[in-house]
Amino acid sequence: MNKNEYFGSCHCGEIKFKFYSGESVEVWICNCSICDLLNYEHLFIKHEDFKIIQGKKLLSEYSFGTKKAKHLFCKKCGTKSFYQPRSHPNSYSINLKCIDNGPDIKNVIHFDGKNEFN
């Protein structure tokens, strides 16, 4: 699979990242308490295909419940542009809404995170 380079950031632009992905991707929509609240659209990217290019020191971590997910927020603007989900331990979840000119969506998975991990 050919991979393209994409870029994203938090709202204030202090945290910037890049990742590599195909042109057409699958996105997950989860109904758990935090994803539903944030209207988060998950694009899972393998760790080796993701890199923070600016602002790593501005990241703040939040965990709850099982403490397996590491929710990362910008200390300046509060945006959660990516994080380490418990559902995909070898990937980061990037919020599709934080990507500049992202890949096309080929498929949307509606995931029942509210009940899956109880």
DSSP file (Angstrom, degrees, kcal/mol; ACC not computed):
  #  RESIDUE AA STRUCTURE BP1 BP2  ACC     N-H-->O    O-->H-N    N-H-->O    O-->H-N    TCO  KAPPA ALPHA  PHI   PSI    X-CA   Y-CA   Z-CA
    1    1 A M              0   0    0      0, 0.0     2,-0.3     0, 0.0    21,-0.0   0.000 360.0 360.0 360.0 129.9    0.0    0.0    0.0
    2    2 A N        -     0   0    0      1,-0.0     2,-0.4     0, 0.0    21,-0.3  -0.566 360.0-150.7 -71.3 135.7    1.3    3.5   -0.9
    3    3 A K        -     0   0    0     -2,-0.3     2,-0.3    19,-0.1    19,-0.3  -0.934   5.6-156.8-115.1 135.8    1.4    5.8    2.0
    4    4 A N  E     -A   21   0A   0     17,-3.7    17,-2.2    -2,-0.4     2,-0.4  -0.721  22.3-114.4-102.9 156.5    1.0    9.6    1.8
    5    5 A E  E     -A   20   0A   0     -2,-0.3     2,-0.3    15,-0.2    15,-0.2  -0.789  35.9-178.3 -92.9 132.2    2.2   12.1    4.4
    6    6 A Y  E     -A   19   0A   0     13,-3.0    13,-2.1    -2,-0.4     2,-0.3  -0.891  11.6-148.2-127.9 158.5   -0.5   14.1    6.3
    7    7 A F  E     +AB  18 100A   0     93,-0.6    93,-2.8    -2,-0.3     2,-0.3  -0.933  17.3 168.0-129.0 150.9   -0.3   16.8    8.9
    8    8 A G  E     -AB  17  99A   0      9,-2.3     9,-2.4    -2,-0.3     2,-0.3  -0.938   5.6-177.1-151.0 172.9   -2.4   17.8   11.8
    9    9 A S  E     -A   16   0A   0     89,-2.0     7,-0.2    -2,-0.3     2,-0.1  -0.973  32.1 -92.5-161.4 170.1   -2.4   20.1   14.9
   10   10 A C        -     0   0    0      5,-1.8     3,-0.4    -2,-0.3    70,-0.0  -0.239  56.9 -89.3 -78.0-179.9   -4.3   21.1   18.0
   11   11 A H  S    S+     0   0    0      1,-0.2    -1,-0.1     2,-0.1    67,-0.0   0.902 127.1  43.2 -62.5 -44.2   -6.6   24.2   17.8
   12   12 A C  S    S-     0   0    0      1,-0.1    -1,-0.2    67,-0.0     0, 0.0   0.635 106.6-125.3 -80.8 -12.8   -4.0   26.8   18.7
   13   13 A G  S    S+     0   0    0     -3,-0.4    -2,-0.1     2,-0.2    -1,-0.1   0.500  78.6 116.7  84.7   4.1   -1.4   25.2   16.4
   14   14 A E  S    S+     0   0    0      1,-0.1     2,-0.6    41,-0.1    44,-0.1   0.807  71.3  55.1 -75.6 -29.1    1.3   24.8   19.2
   15   15 A I  S    S+     0   0    0     43,-0.1    -5,-1.8    40,-0.1     2,-0.4  -0.929  72.6 175.9-105.7 121.7    1.2   20.9   18.9
   16   16 A K  E     +AC   9  54A   0     38,-2.1    37,-2.2    -2,-0.6    38,-1.6  -0.947   2.1 173.9-125.3 146.2    1.8   19.7   15.4
   17   17 A F  E     -AC   8  52A   0     -9,-2.4    -9,-2.3    -2,-0.4     2,-0.3  -0.950  15.1-152.9-144.1 163.9    2.2   16.1   14.1
   18   18 A K  E     +AC   7  51A   0     33,-2.6    33,-2.6    -2,-0.3     2,-0.3  -0.952  14.2 177.5-134.5 158.4    2.6   14.2   10.9
   19   19 A F  E     -AC   6  50A   0    -13,-2.1   -13,-3.0    -2,-0.3     2,-0.4  -0.977  25.0-122.9-154.1 164.7    1.6   10.7    9.9
   20   20 A Y  E     +A    5   0A   0     29,-2.0     2,-0.3    -2,-0.3   -15,-0.2  -0.942  40.3 147.7-116.4 134.7    1.6    8.3    7.0
   21   21 A S  E     -A    4   0A   0    -17,-2.2   -17,-3.7    -2,-0.4     4,-0.1  -0.975  46.9 -91.0-156.3 161.7   -1.5    6.7    5.7
   22   22 A G        -     0   0    0     -2,-0.3   -19,-0.1   -19,-0.3     3,-0.0  -0.226  44.6-106.7 -68.3 170.6   -3.2    5.4    2.5
   23   23 A E  S    S+     0   0    0    -21,-0.3    81,-2.9     1,-0.1     2,-0.4   0.704 107.7  46.6 -74.2 -20.4   -5.4    7.8    0.5
   24   24 A S  E    S+d  104   0B   0     79,-0.2     2,-0.3    81,-0.1    81,-0.2  -0.991  76.4 177.5-129.4 126.6   -8.6    6.0    1.7
   25   25 A V  E     -d  105   0B   0     79,-3.0    81,-3.1    -2,-0.4    82,-1.3  -0.795  30.5-118.5-130.6 164.4   -9.1    5.1    5.3
   26   26 A E  E     -d  107   0B   0     -2,-0.3    18,-0.4    80,-0.2     2,-0.4  -0.871  29.4-161.6-100.1 137.2  -11.6    3.6    7.8
   27   27 A V  E     -d  108   0B   0     80,-2.6    82,-2.9    -2,-0.4     2,-0.4  -0.949   5.6-145.4-121.3 140.7  -12.8    5.9   10.6
   28   28 A W  E     -dE 109  42B   0     14,-2.1    14,-2.6    -2,-0.4     2,-0.5  -0.865   4.5-161.3-106.5 140.2  -14.4    4.8   13.9
   29   29 A I  E     -dE 110  41B   0     80,-3.0    82,-2.8    -2,-0.4     2,-0.3  -0.991  17.3-165.0-115.9 121.0  -17.1    6.6   15.8
   30   30 A C  E     -d  111   0B   0     10,-0.6    82,-0.2    -2,-0.5    10,-0.2  -0.830  20.4-155.8-112.1 145.5  -17.3    5.5   19.4
   31   31 A N        +     0   0    0     80,-1.5    81,-0.1    -2,-0.3    -1,-0.1   0.167  49.8 128.9-104.3  17.2  -20.2    6.2   21.9
   32   32 A C  S  > S-     0   0    0     79,-0.2     4,-2.5     1,-0.1     5,-0.4  -0.181  77.4 -93.8 -67.9 170.5  -18.1    5.9   25.1
   33   33 A S  H  > S+     0   0    0      1,-0.2     4,-0.8     2,-0.2    -1,-0.1   0.819 121.8  34.9 -59.3 -36.1  -18.4    8.6   27.7
   34   34 A I  H  > S+     0   0    0      2,-0.2     4,-1.9     3,-0.1    -1,-0.2   0.889 118.7  47.6 -88.7 -40.7  -15.4   10.6   26.5
   35   35 A C  H  >>S+     0   0    0      2,-0.2     5,-1.8     1,-0.2     4,-1.1   0.914 113.7  48.4 -65.8 -41.9  -15.6   10.1   22.7
   36   36 A D  H  <5S+     0   0    0     -4,-2.5     3,-0.4     1,-0.2    -1,-0.2   0.913 110.8  50.9 -64.3 -42.7  -19.3   10.9   22.5
   37   37 A L  H  <5S+     0   0    0     -4,-0.8    -1,-0.2    -5,-0.4    -2,-0.2   0.882 117.8  38.5 -61.0 -40.1  -18.8   14.0   24.6
   38   38 A L  H  <5S-     0   0    0     -4,-1.9    -1,-0.2    -5,-0.0    -2,-0.2   0.531 101.7-129.6 -89.9  -7.4  -16.0   15.2   22.3
   39   39 A N  T  <5 -     0   0    0     -4,-1.1     2,-0.2    -3,-0.4    -3,-0.2   0.914  42.7-174.0  55.8  43.8  -17.6   14.0   19.0
   40   40 A Y      < -     0   0    0     -5,-1.8     2,-0.6   -10,-0.2   -10,-0.6  -0.486  20.9-155.5 -76.8 134.5  -14.2   12.4   18.3
   41   41 A E  E     -E   29   0B   0     -2,-0.2    55,-2.9   -12,-0.1     2,-0.4  -0.951  19.4-140.9-113.5 111.8  -13.6   10.7   14.9
   42   42 A H  E     +EF  28  95B   0    -14,-2.6   -14,-2.1    -2,-0.6     2,-0.5  -0.576  23.8 177.7 -84.0 125.4  -10.9    8.0   15.2
   43   43 A L  E     - F   0  94B   0     51,-1.7    51,-2.7    -2,-0.4     2,-0.5  -0.974  24.4-145.4-118.7 112.6   -8.3    7.4   12.6
   44   44 A F  E     + F   0  93B   0     -2,-0.5     2,-0.4   -18,-0.4    49,-0.2  -0.678  20.5 179.9 -86.8 125.4   -6.0    4.7   13.8
   45   45 A I  E     - F   0  92B   0     47,-2.6    47,-3.0    -2,-0.5     5,-0.1  -0.990  31.7-111.7-127.2 128.0   -2.3    5.1   12.8
   46   46 A K  E >   - F   0  91B   0     -2,-0.4     3,-1.8    45,-0.3    45,-0.3  -0.216  30.4-115.4 -55.2 145.8    0.5    2.7   13.7
   47   47 A H  G >  S+     0   0    0     43,-2.0     3,-1.6     1,-0.3    -1,-0.1   0.876 115.4  55.9 -52.0 -42.6    3.0    4.1   16.1
   48   48 A E  G 3  S+     0   0    0      1,-0.3    -1,-0.3     3,-0.0    -2,-0.1   0.654 104.8  53.8 -69.5 -13.6    5.8    3.9   13.6
   49   49 A D  G <  S+     0   0    0     -3,-1.8   -29,-2.0   -29,-0.1     2,-0.4   0.231 100.4  75.0-101.1  12.3    3.8    6.0   11.1
   50   50 A F  E <   +C   19   0A   0     -3,-1.6     2,-0.3   -31,-0.2   -31,-0.2  -0.965  52.3 174.0-129.3 140.2    3.2    8.9   13.5
   51   51 A K  E     -C   18   0A   0    -33,-2.6   -33,-2.6    -2,-0.4     2,-0.5  -0.966  28.1-136.2-148.9 131.5    5.5   11.6   14.7
   52   52 A I  E     +C   17   0A   0     -2,-0.3   -35,-0.3   -35,-0.2     3,-0.1  -0.744  23.1 180.0 -79.1 126.3    5.0   14.7   16.9
   53   53 A I  E     +     0   0A   0    -37,-2.2     2,-0.3    -2,-0.5   -36,-0.2   0.529  62.6  13.9-108.7  -8.8    6.9   17.5   15.1
   54   54 A Q  E    S+C   16   0A   0    -38,-1.6   -38,-2.1     1,-0.0    -1,-0.3  -0.930 111.7  22.6-163.3 140.2    6.3   20.4   17.5
   55   55 A G    >   +     0   0    0     -2,-0.3     3,-2.1   -40,-0.2     4,-0.3   0.645  54.2 147.8  87.3  17.9    5.0   21.0   21.0
   56   56 A K  G >  S+     0   0    0      1,-0.3     3,-1.5     2,-0.2   -41,-0.1   0.846  73.9  59.0 -54.8 -34.8    5.5   17.7   22.8
   57   57 A K  G 3  S+     0   0    0      1,-0.3    -1,-0.3     3,-0.0   -42,-0.1   0.662  97.0  62.5 -70.3 -15.1    6.1   19.5   26.1
   58   58 A L  G <  S+     0   0    0     -3,-2.1    17,-2.9   -44,-0.1     2,-0.3   0.444  79.4 110.2 -88.8  -0.1    2.6   21.1   25.8
   59   59 A L  E <   -G   74   0B   0     -3,-1.5     2,-0.4    -4,-0.3    15,-0.2  -0.588  48.9-166.7 -79.2 135.2    0.9   17.7   26.0
   60   60 A S  E     -G   73   0B   0     13,-2.8    13,-2.8    -2,-0.3     2,-0.4  -0.966  12.1-139.9-119.3 138.5   -1.0   16.9   29.2
   61   61 A E  E     -G   72   0B   0     -2,-0.4     2,-0.4    11,-0.2    11,-0.2  -0.788  17.3-177.5-105.4 141.7   -2.2   13.3   29.9
   62   62 A Y  E     +G   71   0B   0      9,-2.6     9,-2.4    -2,-0.4     2,-0.3  -1.000   4.3 176.5-134.8 132.9   -5.5   12.2   31.4
   63   63 A S        +     0   0    0     -2,-0.4     2,-0.3     7,-0.2     7,-0.1  -0.971   3.0 168.5-132.8 150.2   -6.5    8.6   32.2
   64   64 A F    >   +     0   0    0     -2,-0.3     3,-2.3     5,-0.3     5,-0.3  -0.919  51.8  10.6-148.5 174.0   -9.6    7.2   33.8
   65   65 A G  T 3  S+     0   0    0      1,-0.3    -2,-0.0    -2,-0.3     0, 0.0  -0.350 135.5   7.0  58.3-115.1  -11.3    3.8   34.4
   66   66 A T  T 3  S-     0   0    0     -2,-0.3    -1,-0.3     1,-0.1    -3,-0.0   0.602  90.9-135.6 -74.9 -11.9   -8.8    1.1   33.5
   67   67 A K  S <  S+     0   0    0     -3,-2.3    -2,-0.1     1,-0.1    -1,-0.1   0.587  74.7 114.9  65.4  12.5   -6.1    3.7   33.0
   68   68 A K        +     0   0    0     -4,-0.3     2,-0.3     2,-0.0    -3,-0.1   0.835  59.0  70.5 -81.3 -33.3   -5.1    1.8   29.8
   69   69 A A  S    S-     0   0    0     -5,-0.3     2,-0.7    17,-0.0    -5,-0.3  -0.672  71.1-153.0 -83.7 139.2   -6.0    4.7   27.5
   70   70 A K  E     - H   0  84B   0     14,-2.6    14,-2.2    -2,-0.3     2,-0.4  -0.879  10.0-159.8-114.5  96.1   -3.7    7.8   27.6
   71   71 A H  E     -GH  62  83B   0     -9,-2.4    -9,-2.6    -2,-0.7     2,-0.5  -0.644   9.0-158.3 -79.7 126.8   -5.8   10.8   26.6
   72   72 A L  E     +G   61   0B   0     10,-0.6    10,-0.5    -2,-0.4     2,-0.3  -0.922  12.8 178.7-115.9 129.4   -3.5   13.6   25.5
   73   73 A F  E     -G   60   0B   0    -13,-2.8   -13,-2.8    -2,-0.5     2,-0.4  -0.919  34.6-107.8-127.7 150.8   -4.6   17.3   25.5
   74   74 A C  E  >  -G   59   0B   0      5,-1.8     4,-1.8    -2,-0.3   -15,-0.2  -0.664  22.6-145.3 -74.6 128.7   -2.8   20.6   24.6
   75   75 A K  T  4 S+     0   0    0    -17,-2.9    -1,-0.1    -2,-0.4   -16,-0.1   0.741  96.3  47.5 -66.4 -22.9   -2.1   22.5   27.8
   76   76 A K  T  4 S+     0   0    0    -18,-0.2    -1,-0.2     3,-0.1   -17,-0.0   0.933 130.6  11.1 -86.5 -50.7   -2.7   25.8   25.9
   77   77 A C  T  4 S-     0   0    0      2,-0.1    -2,-0.2     0, 0.0    -1,-0.1   0.596  90.6-125.9-108.9 -13.1   -6.0   25.2   24.0
   78   78 A G     <  +     0   0    0     -4,-1.8     2,-0.2     1,-0.3    -3,-0.1   0.484  53.8 151.8  85.1   2.7   -7.3   21.9   25.5
   79   79 A T        -     0   0    0     -6,-0.1    -5,-1.8     1,-0.1     2,-0.9  -0.466  40.1-149.4 -74.3 136.7   -7.7   20.1   22.2
   80   80 A K        +     0   0    0     -7,-0.2    -7,-0.2    -2,-0.2     3,-0.1  -0.837  30.4 160.8-101.2  91.6   -7.4   16.3   22.1
   81   81 A S        -     0   0    0     -2,-0.9    14,-2.7     1,-0.3     2,-0.3   0.710  66.8  -5.3 -89.2 -21.1   -5.9   15.9   18.6
   82   82 A F  E     + I   0  94B   0    -10,-0.5   -10,-0.6    12,-0.3     2,-0.3  -0.969  65.3 170.1-160.9 163.3   -4.6   12.4   19.2
   83   83 A Y  E     -HI  71  93B   0     10,-1.7    10,-2.8    -2,-0.3   -12,-0.2  -0.974  41.8 -92.1-165.3 173.3   -4.2    9.8   22.0
   84   84 A Q  E     -H   70   0B   0    -14,-2.2   -14,-2.6    -2,-0.3     8,-0.2  -0.868  45.2-156.5 -97.7 105.7   -3.2    6.3   22.9
   85   85 A P        -     0   0    0      0, 0.0     6,-0.2     0, 0.0     3,-0.2  -0.440  19.8-136.1 -81.6 156.1   -6.5    4.2   22.9
   86   86 A R  S    S+     0   0    0      1,-0.2   -17,-0.0    -2,-0.1    -2,-0.0   0.755 102.7  62.6 -77.8 -24.2   -6.9    1.0   24.8
   87   87 A S  S    S+     0   0    0      1,-0.3    -1,-0.2     2,-0.1   -18,-0.0   0.757 113.3  32.1 -72.6 -24.5   -8.7   -0.6   21.9
   88   88 A H    >   +     0   0    0     -3,-0.2     3,-2.0     3,-0.2    -1,-0.3  -0.701  67.1 176.1-133.8  79.0   -5.6   -0.3   19.6
   89   89 A P  T 3  S+     0   0    0      0, 0.0    -1,-0.1     0, 0.0    -2,-0.1   0.681  81.5  49.8 -64.0 -18.3   -2.4   -0.7   21.8
   90   90 A N  T 3  S+     0   0    0      2,-0.0   -43,-2.0   -44,-0.0     2,-0.3   0.287 110.8  55.7-101.4   9.6   -0.1   -0.5   18.8
   91   91 A S  E <  S-F   46   0B   0     -3,-2.0     2,-0.3   -45,-0.3   -45,-0.3  -0.938  72.0-128.1-138.0 157.7   -1.6    2.6   17.2
   92   92 A Y  E     -F   45   0B   0    -47,-3.0   -47,-2.6    -2,-0.3     2,-0.6  -0.768  23.8-131.6 -95.7 152.8   -2.5    6.2   18.0
   93   93 A S  E     -FI  44  83B   0    -10,-2.8   -10,-1.7    -2,-0.3     2,-0.4  -0.943  22.0-162.1-104.2 120.5   -6.0    7.5   17.4
   94   94 A I  E     -FI  43  82B   0    -51,-2.7   -51,-1.7    -2,-0.6     2,-0.7  -0.860  23.2-120.1-101.9 135.2   -5.9   10.7   15.6
   95   95 A N  E >   -F   42   0B   0    -14,-2.7     3,-2.9    -2,-0.4   -53,-0.2  -0.656  17.9-145.5 -74.8 115.2   -9.0   12.9   15.6
   96   96 A L  G >  S+     0   0    0    -55,-2.9     3,-1.3    -2,-0.7     6,-0.2   0.782  96.9  64.3 -51.8 -30.2   -9.9   13.2   11.9
   97   97 A K  G 3  S+     0   0    0      1,-0.3    -1,-0.3   -56,-0.2   -16,-0.1   0.581  96.2  58.1 -73.1  -9.0  -11.1   16.8   12.6
   98   98 A C  G <  S+     0   0    0     -3,-2.9   -89,-2.0   -17,-0.2     2,-0.4   0.245  86.4  99.3-103.3  11.3   -7.6   17.8   13.5
   99   99 A I  E <   -B    8   0A   0     -3,-1.3     2,-0.6   -91,-0.2     3,-0.5  -0.824  69.0-133.5-104.1 136.7   -6.0   16.9   10.2
  100  100 A D  E    S-B    7   0A   0    -93,-2.8   -93,-0.6    -2,-0.4    -2,-0.1  -0.786  87.2 -17.8 -85.4 121.2   -5.3   19.3    7.4
  101  101 A N  S    S-     0   0    0     -2,-0.6    -1,-0.3   -95,-0.1   -94,-0.1   0.933  94.5-168.2  48.8  58.5   -6.5   17.9    4.0
  102  102 A G        -     0   0    0     -3,-0.5     3,-0.1    -6,-0.2    -1,-0.1   0.002  24.6 -74.3 -72.4 177.3   -6.8   14.3    5.4
  103  103 A P        -     0   0    0      0, 0.0   -79,-0.2     0, 0.0    -1,-0.2  -0.218  56.5 -90.8 -68.1 162.7   -7.3   11.1    3.5
  104  104 A D  E     -d   24   0B   0    -81,-2.9   -79,-3.0     1,-0.1     2,-0.6  -0.450  37.6-120.4 -71.8 147.8  -10.7   10.1    2.0
  105  105 A I  E     +d   25   0B   0    -81,-0.2   -79,-0.2     1,-0.2     3,-0.1  -0.827  33.6 171.7 -93.0 119.6  -13.0    8.1    4.2
  106  106 A K  E     +     0   0B   0    -81,-3.1     2,-0.3    -2,-0.6   -80,-0.2   0.680  68.3  12.0 -96.7 -22.1  -13.9    4.7    2.7
  107  107 A N  E     -d   26   0B   0    -82,-1.3   -80,-2.6     2,-0.0     2,-0.5  -0.986  58.1-151.3-157.9 141.7  -15.7    3.3    5.6
  108  108 A V  E     -d   27   0B   0     -2,-0.3     2,-0.5   -82,-0.2   -80,-0.2  -0.980  12.3-160.2-118.8 125.4  -17.2    4.3    9.0
  109  109 A I  E     -d   28   0B   0    -82,-2.9   -80,-3.0    -2,-0.5     2,-0.8  -0.904   8.6-149.0-103.2 126.5  -17.4    1.9   11.9
  110  110 A H  E     -d   29   0B   0     -2,-0.5     2,-0.4   -82,-0.2   -80,-0.2  -0.871  20.8-162.7 -96.2 111.2  -19.8    2.7   14.7
  111  111 A F  E     -d   30   0B   0    -82,-2.8     2,-1.6    -2,-0.8   -80,-1.5  -0.812  19.2-140.0-103.2 130.8  -18.2    1.2   17.8
  112  112 A D    >>  +     0   0    0     -2,-0.4     4,-2.2     1,-0.2     3,-0.8  -0.514  39.4 155.5 -87.8  69.2  -20.2    0.5   21.0
  113  113 A G  H 3>  +     0   0    0     -2,-1.6     4,-0.8     1,-0.2    -1,-0.2   0.712  64.2  70.2 -68.0 -20.6  -17.5    1.6   23.4
  114  114 A K  H 34 S+     0   0    0     -3,-0.2    -1,-0.2     1,-0.2    -2,-0.1   0.866 118.5  17.3 -62.9 -36.7  -20.1    2.4   26.0
  115  115 A N  H X4 S+     0   0    0     -3,-0.8     3,-0.9     2,-0.1    -2,-0.2   0.613 109.0  79.1-111.4 -17.8  -20.8   -1.3   26.5
  116  116 A E  H 3< S+     0   0    0     -4,-2.2    -3,-0.2     1,-0.2    -2,-0.1   0.856 101.5  35.6 -63.7 -38.4  -17.7   -3.1   25.0
  117  117 A F  T 3<        0   0    0     -4,-0.8    -1,-0.2     1,-0.2    -2,-0.1   0.203 360.0 360.0-106.4  16.0  -15.4   -2.6   27.9
  118  118 A N    <         0   0    0     -3,-0.9    -1,-0.2    -5,-0.0    -2,-0.1   0.472 360.0 360.0 -80.8 360.0  -17.8   -2.9   30.9
